[in-house]
Amino acid sequence: MEQGEWAVQRVEELIYVVRGLKVMLSSDLAELYDVQPKALIQAVKRNIDRFPPDFMFPLSRQEFTNLKSRIVTSSWGGARRALPYAFTEQGVAMLSSVLRSGRAIQVNIAIMRAFVRLRGVLFGHKELTDKLDELERKLSAHDENIRTLFQAIRQLMAPPAPPRKPIGFKVRERSARYGRN
């Protein structure tokens, strides 16, 4: 495996889903860029107008705890003063305009390739998901038809209801014999 491929795979391991978005954490990005997390966040805050909420957002304590419990790594140990920030794909791309070192360029290339590859994988899963949904709809339609058929058969098999006596009075026509109308 060539070095570029290894870098892309390493980056893929650092992409998480938070709030339904694929994101990378500021602490992981700082490690990749070989800078201190504090320095990365300071660079972002100096250029905060480039990072709207759909590019970057702070993790809540609960989100961070959930991530820690799902990902068991020793590098996440210890107490943290500040919670990490989550960067979406667009936020990571914007980092390339803030961090301009040669390493930042190479890391951004690997990150963009990882996001593109994940998108391709997810697209393949989407096609499979769509086909499964279609199959499920067809089966549920067949199930409904079968259910209707069984109900009709049960109705045919049910014993006929006992004859019922009519309720009320019978009206007899008056005969002409009595001379009344």
Secondary structure as a PSIPRED ss2 file (coil, helix, strand):
# PSIPRED VFORMAT (PSIPRED V4.0)

   1 M C   1.000  0.000  0.000
   2 E C   1.000  0.000  0.000
   3 Q H   0.000  1.000  0.000
   4 G H   0.000  1.000  0.000
   5 E H   0.000  1.000  0.000
   6 W H   0.000  1.000  0.000
   7 A H   0.000  1.000  0.000
   8 V H   0.000  1.000  0.000
   9 Q H   0.000  1.000  0.000
  10 R H   0.000  1.000  0.000
  11 V H   0.000  1.000  0.000
  12 E H   0.000  1.000  0.000
  13 E C   1.000  0.000  0.000
  14 L C   1.000  0.000  0.000
  15 I C   1.000  0.000  0.000
  16 Y E   0.000  0.000  1.000
  17 V E   0.000  0.000  1.000
  18 V E   0.000  0.000  1.000
  19 R C   1.000  0.000  0.000
  20 G C   1.000  0.000  0.000
  21 L E   0.000  0.000  1.000
  22 K E   0.000  0.000  1.000
  23 V E   0.000  0.000  1.000
  24 M E   0.000  0.000  1.000
  25 L E   0.000  0.000  1.000
  26 S H   0.000  1.000  0.000
  27 S H   0.000  1.000  0.000
  28 D H   0.000  1.000  0.000
  29 L H   0.000  1.000  0.000
  30 A H   0.000  1.000  0.000
  31 E H   0.000  1.000  0.000
  32 L H   0.000  1.000  0.000
  33 Y H   0.000  1.000  0.000
  34 D C   1.000  0.000  0.000
  35 V C   1.000  0.000  0.000
  36 Q C   1.000  0.000  0.000
  37 P H   0.000  1.000  0.000
  38 K H   0.000  1.000  0.000
  39 A H   0.000  1.000  0.000
  40 L H   0.000  1.000  0.000
  41 I H   0.000  1.000  0.000
  42 Q H   0.000  1.000  0.000
  43 A H   0.000  1.000  0.000
  44 V H   0.000  1.000  0.000
  45 K H   0.000  1.000  0.000
  46 R H   0.000  1.000  0.000
  47 N C   1.000  0.000  0.000
  48 I H   0.000  1.000  0.000
  49 D H   0.000  1.000  0.000
  50 R H   0.000  1.000  0.000
  51 F C   1.000  0.000  0.000
  52 P C   1.000  0.000  0.000
  53 P C   1.000  0.000  0.000
  54 D C   1.000  0.000  0.000
  55 F C   1.000  0.000  0.000
  56 M E   0.000  0.000  1.000
  57 F E   0.000  0.000  1.000
  58 P E   0.000  0.000  1.000
  59 L C   1.000  0.000  0.000
  60 S C   1.000  0.000  0.000
  61 R H   0.000  1.000  0.000
  62 Q H   0.000  1.000  0.000
  63 E H   0.000  1.000  0.000
  64 F H   0.000  1.000  0.000
  65 T H   0.000  1.000  0.000
  66 N H   0.000  1.000  0.000
  67 L H   0.000  1.000  0.000
  68 K H   0.000  1.000  0.000
  69 S H   0.000  1.000  0.000
  70 R H   0.000  1.000  0.000
  71 I C   1.000  0.000  0.000
  72 V C   1.000  0.000  0.000
  73 T C   1.000  0.000  0.000
  74 S H   0.000  1.000  0.000
  75 S H   0.000  1.000  0.000
  76 W H   0.000  1.000  0.000
  77 G C   1.000  0.000  0.000
  78 G C   1.000  0.000  0.000
  79 A C   1.000  0.000  0.000
  80 R C   1.000  0.000  0.000
  81 R C   1.000  0.000  0.000
  82 A C   1.000  0.000  0.000
  83 L C   1.000  0.000  0.000
  84 P C   1.000  0.000  0.000
  85 Y E   0.000  0.000  1.000
  86 A E   0.000  0.000  1.000
  87 F E   0.000  0.000  1.000
  88 T E   0.000  0.000  1.000
  89 E H   0.000  1.000  0.000
  90 Q H   0.000  1.000  0.000
  91 G H   0.000  1.000  0.000
  92 V H   0.000  1.000  0.000
  93 A H   0.000  1.000  0.000
  94 M H   0.000  1.000  0.000
  95 L H   0.000  1.000  0.000
  96 S H   0.000  1.000  0.000
  97 S H   0.000  1.000  0.000
  98 V H   0.000  1.000  0.000
  99 L C   1.000  0.000  0.000
 100 R C   1.000  0.000  0.000
 101 S C   1.000  0.000  0.000
 102 G H   0.000  1.000  0.000
 103 R H   0.000  1.000  0.000
 104 A H   0.000  1.000  0.000
 105 I H   0.000  1.000  0.000
 106 Q H   0.000  1.000  0.000
 107 V H   0.000  1.000  0.000
 108 N H   0.000  1.000  0.000
 109 I H   0.000  1.000  0.000
 110 A H   0.000  1.000  0.000
 111 I H   0.000  1.000  0.000
 112 M H   0.000  1.000  0.000
 113 R H   0.000  1.000  0.000
 114 A H   0.000  1.000  0.000
 115 F H   0.000  1.000  0.000
 116 V H   0.000  1.000  0.000
 117 R H   0.000  1.000  0.000
 118 L H   0.000  1.000  0.000
 119 R H   0.000  1.000  0.000
 120 G H   0.000  1.000  0.000
 121 V H   0.000  1.000  0.000
 122 L H   0.000  1.000  0.000
 123 F H   0.000  1.000  0.000
 124 G H   0.000  1.000  0.000
 125 H H   0.000  1.000  0.000
 126 K H   0.000  1.000  0.000
 127 E H   0.000  1.000  0.000
 128 L H   0.000  1.000  0.000
 129 T H   0.000  1.000  0.000
 130 D H   0.000  1.000  0.000
 131 K H   0.000  1.000  0.000
 132 L H   0.000  1.000  0.000
 133 D H   0.000  1.000  0.000
 134 E H   0.000  1.000  0.000
 135 L H   0.000  1.000  0.000
 136 E H   0.000  1.000  0.000
 137 R H   0.000  1.000  0.000
 138 K H   0.000  1.000  0.000
 139 L H   0.000  1.000  0.000
 140 S H   0.000  1.000  0.000
 141 A H   0.000  1.000  0.000
 142 H H   0.000  1.000  0.000
 143 D H   0.000  1.000  0.000
 144 E H   0.000  1.000  0.000
 145 N H   0.000  1.000  0.000
 146 I H   0.000  1.000  0.000
 147 R H   0.000  1.000  0.000
 148 T H   0.000  1.000  0.000
 149 L H   0.000  1.000  0.000
 150 F H   0.000  1.000  0.000
 151 Q H   0.000  1.000  0.000
 152 A H   0.000  1.000  0.000
 153 I H   0.000  1.000  0.000
 154 R H   0.000  1.000  0.000
 155 Q H   0.000  1.000  0.000
 156 L H   0.000  1.000  0.000
 157 M H   0.000  1.000  0.000
 158 A C   1.000  0.000  0.000
 159 P C   1.000  0.000  0.000
 160 P C   1.000  0.000  0.000
 161 A C   1.000  0.000  0.000
 162 P C   1.000  0.000  0.000
 163 P C   1.000  0.000  0.000
 164 R C   1.000  0.000  0.000
 165 K C   1.000  0.000  0.000
 166 P C   1.000  0.000  0.000
 167 I C   1.000  0.000  0.000
 168 G C   1.000  0.000  0.000
 169 F C   1.000  0.000  0.000
 170 K C   1.000  0.000  0.000
 171 V C   1.000  0.000  0.000
 172 R C   1.000  0.000  0.000
 173 E C   1.000  0.000  0.000
 174 R C   1.000  0.000  0.000
 175 S C   1.000  0.000  0.000
 176 A H   0.000  1.000  0.000
 177 R H   0.000  1.000  0.000
 178 Y H   0.000  1.000  0.000
 179 G C   1.000  0.000  0.000
 180 R C   1.000  0.000  0.000
 181 N C   1.000  0.000  0.000
